[in-house]
Amino acid sequence: MGAAAHRLCRRRRQSPAGAARLSREADDPPRRPGGAAARHRALCRQDRGAGRAGGRAAFRRLPDQAGPGRRLGRAFHNGQSPAGRSAARSVRRDLHRWRPRHAPPARDGNLCQANRGICRARSQAADRGSGPQGDVASRARLAPARSRSDQARRQGRSAPVRSGQDTGAIDVPRSFRQGRGLRSRDGQWSASLRGRQARRKARPPAAGALTVRRALAICLLLTTVATPAAAQDDRFDAAIAGFRKLHRAEVQRAGIAGSSFYVVRDGKTVVADHLGEQDAEAHVPVDARTIYHWASITKTMTGIAIMQLRDRGLLGLDDPIVRYVPELARVHNPFGDTSAITIRQLMSHSAGFRSGTWPWRDKEWQPFEPPRWEQLEAILPYTEVTFRPGSRFSYSNPGIVYLGQVIERLSGEDFEVYVDKNILRPLGMHASYFDRTPAFLLPHRSHSYYIRDGKRTPAPFDADTGVTVSNGGLNAPLPDMARYVTFLLGDPQRAADYDLILKRSSLEEMWRPQISAGEDFSQGRMAATTQSGLSFFLDQGKGFRIVGHNGDQNGFRAYLSLCPDQRIGTLLAFNTETRGVENAPGNRTTAESRVALATDRLCEALAPAR
């Protein structure tokens, strides 16, 4: 468009008639739409008005005669309406027949000079492409002229347009840049105020300006929305980096053979770390296929199975346990009738039963756990309830074994078969199993170790939990457990599939506090504020809640921690126990516990600022 304006001005200066007309129009520009000023204004506004492409073609042959020129001016003046655009198209067709035969003489032409400078800047921006980039470029070129023009206006005078000088580097009145009319007074230009507000209302904003404004508005909106999220992600990344440093340091310092750590966020595994060896003697490294023993985390699946049977109408949580396991009536209860002990109390570890399932194993040749229910049944007359059921918390492994019997008797299937069909397979946990490892997975089964007196010794390999399988028999690799965590956290896209396993409302019911577990330092965050839900333990962090379960057995230590409100869960597994678990505050100081408690910082990084 800058080249078209240049040719127009050159032709006008070379024609005597055109020069005279230009001089008259410069001294007193006509106010009718078809005048020279209107045509020049239309020329400079063609990149932002309607019919932009057609306008360029029309001005390549701008006529020296007045008739079609006035028609063209009217067309551009009315070009904001459909009728105006149609008139502009008809005028353009007529203009192809008009050719200037005489070139205007070379003389001073302030109006043409001002048009040429502004149009050149805008045409260069248009050549680079219509839209925000071109508009910003043209404005940048005119910035010096605008600043000096504004300064002159504040001083009460208009900015001059000097003859023979490019307006890209001189002062141009703002009224001209905004497309309003001009009047000549002693060689200087000032804004014509007549009809200015009407034209401003009638003329919509330039297309490029709208694009820029929209882009700036969108950027501002995104910045406003994304800044908290970006800051949150930065805090989360820093927390991950700090945790990894601690994890590696503790594993190396304590002599732990192997460990794995996963983070699941918004249904995706975002961290998958594997350290050390799954077999320290054969130097087999830990990887994603390594199978750990998850010990008491199995209890969470036992609780889910109970809730499944409840939702199917086969039992009630407040039903007496003796209704489904009548052998328990032989237990000695000095606090009343044993029939008062409920399924809910067993799930919340408040029924009054002892902690150990089989406390008499003290030789290596003895079975790891009782292999059959009949063995536990035989000792029930020698078992007593240690406190009034429902009055306080006491972690109980036998109580979860009794729940396993409820599942088997109501479903008609072994516990392992029922959980495999109703939890593991629906979640795609195909490398997970109970007790003895199948032959095709043995190469990936992790060994386990104890550290005693500063020396690492191996624990029994691939132990069988026997009748206590519902209490702690699960074995699984980290990717399978990540699928379990995703289910626990919930995924709106898979809600229908997950509801077939357990309704979300039932899962949330398991996470409601039932009784304080602050006297126990083996579960949850091992704090005085820890509470027991139904097969899960609950804690409160700095602006977030924690739901989880810990596990330790046969040299393995495992931790499952969820922050449901932040939609994040962590899995931490060790194949080495550095010190035996004890129900005391000192349990928090082991290497495994220090690393497990450090996962709280990940949830804290995603929690709302307080």
N, C-alpha and C positions, 0 to 999 in steps of 0.2 A: 504494500500500500504506500510506503514511503516513495518508491520509484514513480508511482502514478501521480502522487502529489507534485513531485519534482518536475515531471513532464508538463503537467498542467500549468505550473507557475512559469516555466520557461516559455511555453507557447503564448501565455498572456503578455509577457514582457516584450515579445517580438512583434506584436500586432498593434498598430496605432489605435485602431478602434477599441481593441481589448484593453490597451493601456489607459485610454481615456475612461472607459467604463470602470476599470479597476480603481482609478484615481477617484472618480466620483463616489464609488461605493465605499472606498476607504475613508473619504471625508465624511460621508453621511450614509452609512450602511442601511439598505432598505430593511424595513421590518416585516415585509411580507415573506411568506415561507419560501418563495422562489428566488430570493436575493442571493448575492454572492456569499454573504456571511453565512446564510443558511446552508448553501451548498458546501461551503468549507467545513461548517460544523458537522454536516452529515458525513463528509469525508472522514473526519477524525473520530466520529462515533460509529463508523460502520463496523468496527470489530466487536462492538458490544451490543448493537441494536439488532432488531429482527432483520432477516434477509441479508446477513453479513456477506456470505459468499457471492450472492448476486450483486451486491453493492460494489464489490471490487471490479467485477466485469463491467459494470456500467461506467465507472469512473475512468476506466482505461481509455474511453472515448468521450470524455466530457465535452459538450459542444460549446463553441464560441457564441452561437446564436442564443437568444434569450428564451425562445418558446419552449423547446423540450427541456432546457435547463430549469425553467421555472416549474415545469411539470415534474421534473425529477425531484426538485426541492420539496414540492408538495407531497410527492410520494414518500420521501424519507420523513417528512414531517408527520405524515399519517401512517408511517410504516409499523406502528405498534399494533394496528388493528388488522384483521384479515383483509378488509377492503383496501387498506393502505398498502399492504404487501402485494396484493394483486395489481394495484396501480403501478407500483414500483416495477413489477415484472414487465408490464406492458411498455413502460417508458424505456426500460433497458433495451427492449427489442427495437424501439424507434431510434435509439441512440446509435445503433450500429450504422445507420445511414448518414450520420452527421460526422464530418471530418473537418477540423479547423484548417482553413486554407492559408491563413496568415498567422504568423507567430507574433506575439506582443513584443514590444521593444524592451530592452534591458533597462530598467529603471527601479527606483525604490518602491518596494511593495511590502509594507509592514505586515499586512494581513496574510499575504501569501507566505512571507518568510516565517511568521509565527506558526501557520498551518504546517509548513514543511517540517519544521523542527519537531513539533509534537507528533505529527503523523509518522515521522521516521522512527522515533523512539517506540511508538506503539506498533508500528509495522514490524520492527525487529522482534518485538516480543511475540507478535502474532505468528511470524515466520518460525519462531522456535516452538510454536504449538499453542493453541488456545487452551486456557485453563489457568490454574493458579500460578504456574511457573512463568508463563508469558506475562501475566498481569503484574506480578511482583517485579519482573525485570523492567517493564516499562515505567513502573512507579519509581524504581531505584534510579533510573536515568533522569527522571524529572525531579528527584529529591532536592538537588541544590537549588534549582530554580524556585521550587515551592518555598524553601526556607527563606530565601531572600525576598520573595514576594510577600510572605507573611510579615517579615520584618518591616518592609516598606509600608504595608497596610497599617501596622500598629503605629507607624510614624505619621499617618494621615496622608499618605501620597500613594499613587499607583506606580507599579514597576514598569520601566520603559522597555520597549522592544527595539533594539538598535538595528539599523539597516545593515544588511549584508552580514549579519552575525547569526550563527546557529542557535536556535532557541533551546537546544539541549544543554547549553552552557550559560544561558542568560536568564534574566527574570521574566517569567511569564505569569500574567495575572491569574489568580486562582479561578476567577469567573470564566476565563477562557478554557482552562484545563477541565473545568466541570461542565463545559459544553454550553454555557450561557452566552447571550448576545454581548457584543462589544460596541463602544462608541469611541470615536477618535476626538481627542482634545489636545491640540498643540503637539501632535506626534506621540502622545501617550495614550494608553488604553485603560479604560475603566469599565466596570460591570454595568450593564443596563439592568436596572431593577424592575423595569416594567414586565409584568407577567412572569417573574422569576419563580415565585412560589407555585404558580399554576403549572408551569412547565416541569418543576421538580416533582409535583404530585402526579402529573400525567406520564412522566417518563420513568419506567421501572429501573432498578439498579442494573449496572452493566453485568453481562453474563459472567465475565471473568471475575468481577468483584464479588458476585454472589458465590462463585466457586471458591474463591479465597476465603470469604467469610464462613462458608460452610466447612471448609477444611480446618480453619482455625477453631471453629466451634467444636468440631469433632475431636480435634487434637486436645482442646481444653477439657472436653468431657472425658476422653480416655485417660488423660493425665490425672484428672480428679479421681476417676474410678480405679485406675491401675496403680496409683502411687501406694496406697495401703497394701495392696496385694504384692507389689514388688518389694516393699519393705519387709513384708511378712516372709516372702520367699528368701530374701537375704538373711533374715534371722534364722530361718530353717536351715539354710545351707551352712551357716556358721555353726549351728548346733550339731549338724551331722559331722562336720569336720572335727569339732571338739570331741564328739563321742568316739569317732574312729581312732583318734589319737589315744584316748583313754583305753579303749578296748584292746588295741595292740599292745599298749604298755603293760596292762594288767595280765594279759595272757602270757607275755614274755616273762614278766617278773615272777608270776606265781608258778611257772612251769606247766601250764595247761597244755595238753597235747594238741587239741583242736577245738575250734569254735566257729559258729556261723551266726550271722546277724542279718535279718531282713526287716525292711520297712515297707509297709503297704499304705499307700495314701490315695484316697479317692478311687479305690478299686484297682490300683496298679502298683506293682512292686517297683519302688523307686530306689531302693538300696538293697544290694545282695553281696554281702561280704563273707568270705570264707578264709579262715586262718588256720595254719598248722596242718596236722596230720590226723587222719581217721584211724590209722594203724601206725603207732610210733615205732614198732619193731620192724615192720616191712617198709616203713617210710612211704605210705600211701597218702597223698595229700587230700585234704578236705575239698569237696567241690559241691556243685548243686545236686548231685545224685547221692551224696552221703546221707545215710539213714540214721537218725538219732532216735533215742528212746525218750518219749515225752512224759513218762511217769504219771504224776497226779494230774496233769492237764487232761488226761483221759476222763477225769471226773466231769469236765464240762460237757463232753459228749454223752455221758451217762445222764446228766441232768436234762439235756435236750431230748433224749429218748423218752424220759419220764414225761416231759411236757408234750411230746407227740402223742403219747397214750392218753394224756389228760384231754388234749384237744379232740381226740377221737371218741371221747366219752367212756373210756375203759377204766378210769380211776379219777379220784379227786385228791388234790394236794393235802387236804386235811383229813383224809381217810386214815384210820389206824393201820399201821404196818402189819399187824397180826392178821388182818383180813386177807392179805395176799401171801404172807409168810407166817403161817400159824405156829411154826416151830419156835418163834421168838417168844411165845408165851411162857416158855420155860426159863427165860432170863430172870434173874433175881432183881426185883425193883423195890428197894426199901422206901420209895417215895410214892407208891401207889400201884395202880393196875398198869401193866405193860401195854394194855390196849390203848392207853392214852397217848402213846408215842405215835406221831404222825409222819407221813411221807415228807411234809414240809420241814419238819424238824430234822429229819435225816439229811435233806438237801442243804440245810443251813448249818449243819454240825452243832445242833443244840439239843440232841436227843439224849445225851448223857452216856454214850458208849465210850470205851477206851480208845486210845490213839492207834496202837499197833494191831494188825490183823492176827499175827501169829508171833507173839513175843518170845517164844521158846527156842528159836533157831540160834544156836551158838557154835555150830560145827560146819565146816565147809562141805562135808559130805551130805548134809541134810538138804531136803528140797528147798529151793529158793522161796517158794510160797506153797501153801497147801494146794495140792492139785485137784481136790474134789470137794464139793459142797458137804458131803457126809462128814468130813473131818471137822469142819466148822460146826456142823450141827451137833456133833458129839460133845463139844465143849460148851454149848449154850447153857446147860445147867450150872456151869462153873463161871458164868459171866454175870456181872452185876452192873446196874445203872449207877453211875458215880455221882450224879446230881439230879435235881428235879428237872425233868424234860421241859425245855423251853425257857429255862431261867438264865442260862448263860451259854457261852460258846466254848467248845472244846473240839479241836480237829479230830475227826474219827474216820479211820480207814474202814473198819468193819461196817459202819453205817452205810457206806457207798456199796459195799459188797451185798448188803441186804437189798439195796435198790436194784442191783444187777439181777438178783433173784426175781424181783417183781417184773422186770422187763422180760425175762425168759419165760415166766409162767403165763403172763398175759399174751405174749406174742407167739408162744409155742416154738420159739427158735433159740438157739444159743445166742448169748450176748454178742459175740463177734459177728455172727451171721446177720443179726438184726441191724447192728450199727453199720455194717458194710453195705447192706441193701438200702438203708434209709438215710444214711448221712454220707458215707465215704463215696460211694458210686455216684449219687446225684451231684456231688460237688466236683467230680472228676479227680478224686484223690486215689488214683489207680496204683500208686506205688506205696500206699499205706496199708498197714495190716496190724494184727495183734500177735503177741508172743513170738513163737519161733519164726525165723525168717525163711521164706521159700528159697529154693536153691538158686533161682535165676537172679535174686536180689542180694545174695550173700556177698558178692564182690563189693557192694556198696554199703554194707552194714558196718557202722562204726564200732570200734572197740571202745572200752571205757576203762578209767583208771582212778585210783585213789592216791592222794599224796599224804603220807603218814611219816612223821619225823623227818620231813624234808626229802623223802624218797618217793618216787612215783612207782606204783605197783599196779599190775593189771587186775581188773575185776572179772568175774565170770562173764564169758562171752555169750551173747544171744540167750539171755536167761528167759525162762518161762514163768509168767506170773500166775499160772494156774487158775484157781477159783477166784483170785483177786483181780482178774482181768478188767472188770468194770471200775476198779479202783486205780489202775495204773498200767495197762498193758499195751498202750498205743506206741507204734513205731512208724516214723514217716520222714521223708526228706523235706527240706525247707520249702520248695515250690508247692508241694501238696498242702503244707500248713498255711502257706500264703493264701491258697484258695479258701481254706477254712476261715481265716481272718477276714477275707473279703465278704464272705457270707455273714459273719458276725457284725461287721460294720454296716452292711446293707449296701445295695446298689439299685437305684431306681430303675435302671434299664433291665435288671434281672429280677425285679421284685416278684413277678409271677412265678418264676422258677424257684426262688428262695422260699416263697410262701408254701410251696408243696413240701418243703422240708420242715419248716416251722414258721408260723405266722410272726410278723414283726412285733405285734403286740405281745405275743407270748414270750419272745426273746427279751423285750424290754421289761416284762414282768420279772424275769430272772435277775435283772439288774437293780431291783428295788431292795433297799436295805431291809434285812430281817432281824439282825441282832449284831451288837458290837463284837468285834473280834480283836479289840485292842490289846487283850492279854496274850495274844499269840504273835510271835515274831518269826513265823515261817512262811506266811502267806501275804499276798498283796504287796503293799509297800512296806510291810513289817513295821508298822507305826501304831501308836496308841489310838489313832483315829480310824484305823481300818475297820470296815464293816463287812459282814457276811451277807451275801444275797442268796439266791438259789443256785448253788454249784458255781458261783463266781464270787470274787472278792472285790470290794468297792473302796476307792480312796478318792480324796479331794486334793487337787493340786492348786497352784496359783492361777485361778481362773479357768480350770478345766477339771473334769472328772476322769477317773481311771477305773477301768474294769479289767479284771484279769485273773490269772491263776498261775501258781508256780508248781514246779515238779522236781523231785530229786529221788533217785533210786539207782542202785547198782553203779555208782560212779558218775551218773549223768545228772546234770542240772539244766533245767529248762524254765523259760519264762515267757508267758503270753500276756501282753499288755495292750489295752485298747483305750483310745481317747475318742469315744463315739461322736462328741460334738465337733471335733476337729477332723473327723473321718480319717484317722490315722491309727495304725496298729503296728506293733513291733513283735518280732520273734527272736529270741536269744537262746542259743543252745551251747552247752559245753560238754565235752566227753571226759572231763576230769573234775573230780570233787577235791577241792583243796583242804576242806575241813568239814567235819560232820555237822549236819544241821542240828541246831539246838534252839529251844524255845526261850530265847533271851535276847536282849538288845544287841549283844555281841554278834548275833547272826548277820547283822547289817554290815559288818566290817570285813567279811570275806571278800576275796577278789571277785567272785561271781556276783555277789550282792551289790558291790560297788558299781560294777558295770551295769547291772540290771536297773538299779535306781537312777543311773545317769540317763536312761531313756526318757525320763520325765521332762528333760530339757527340750526334747523335740516337740512335745505337746505344748510346752510353755511358749515356744517360739511361734506356734500357730494360734495361740489363744489371744483373745482380744486384749488390747492394752488396758491396764488398770490405772 
